[in-house]
Amino acid sequence: MDDLAVTVGNLGSERYLGTCLRSIYAEDAPGFTYSVLIAFNGFDAGNVVQQIAEGFPQAQVLYRRNKLGYTGTYNLLLRASDARYILILDEDTVVPKGTLPAMVAFMDAHPEVGIAGAKTLNPDGSLQKSYGVMFDLRSEFLHALSLSTFWPDRLYRDVTRWRTVDWLNGSFMLVRRTTVAQVGMFDDYFYTFSCEADWCLRIARAGWKVAFVPDVAITHVGGDHSINTTVKSYDALVRSHINRYFFFRKHYGAVSQALLRPIMTLGACLRLLKFLALYCLVPSRRTEAGPKIRAFARIALLGFARQPWKLTPELRRQNELASNAA
């Protein structure tokens, strides 16, 4: 059995994939064994799959025609991997030589840690926020007021030593096989947004530690966190809020989920007013503002829905297609 299975989900953008794979295959630490698994899905990837197969014949390549989302893609890879540890890795990352064996050595030395992330840098070398505070009513209320609550600066005052954190960004998460066997894989209901927080919370509740390890670092080219509303489509915005309703109901119960309603509605109304003002006053922003107006109007109505955690018909269909393809 290998020490590590590196899983890379290609979700439709192969621009950085070759660079990522070359950085992984540069690793040649004595006695350290690893495999690489890549999953393509949801787009015409024939040429790309062939190029990857020719350029990296050691890698195991999986392909599904339907779009699986983040959870479906990595669950496919998790099921196919066979190693003591499994690395969830974004395709737009660069992993310096020595990072992978160092992370495995950290996990071997800390058997209480179930999942760990490394220090993450932007391409310019600056620190990228890669762990956040767990979703709760307080963080949701502050977020409704547009304050920095999920990735607050206070969490990054000391990044010189390893520490336990609430949850890790999905760009780099190294997890024990035994941890996955105990708590399960990603919850496919999320499809994407909030799935990492859900997984880390389940891991922590099972008695494992969730760790941030600053002794090793990767570079993450993307850097736009999923919480950033400026980069989301209508469907993505609606799904992210439905997912958080589902998250609260799943982990905190019906009362907390009910208390979330006015908070989410307040946040949606404030953002609706913001984008309405942009649409009216700044013509150059109308292309961006239009979908946001529709999305936040729909999100505001979720607060009055009987079951706000239920997916819309379009999103439910998306989940069904992913489930059938996986």
Helices and strands as residue ranges (DSSP letters): E 2-10, H 17-25, E 34-41, H 46-55, E 60-64, H 69-80, E 83-90, E 93-94, H 99-109, E 113-121, E 127-128, E 131-132, H 137-144, G 153-156, E 163-164, E 167-168, E 172-176, H 177-183, H 195-205, E 209-220, G 229-231, H 234-252, H 254-281, G 283-285, H 286-302, H 313-325
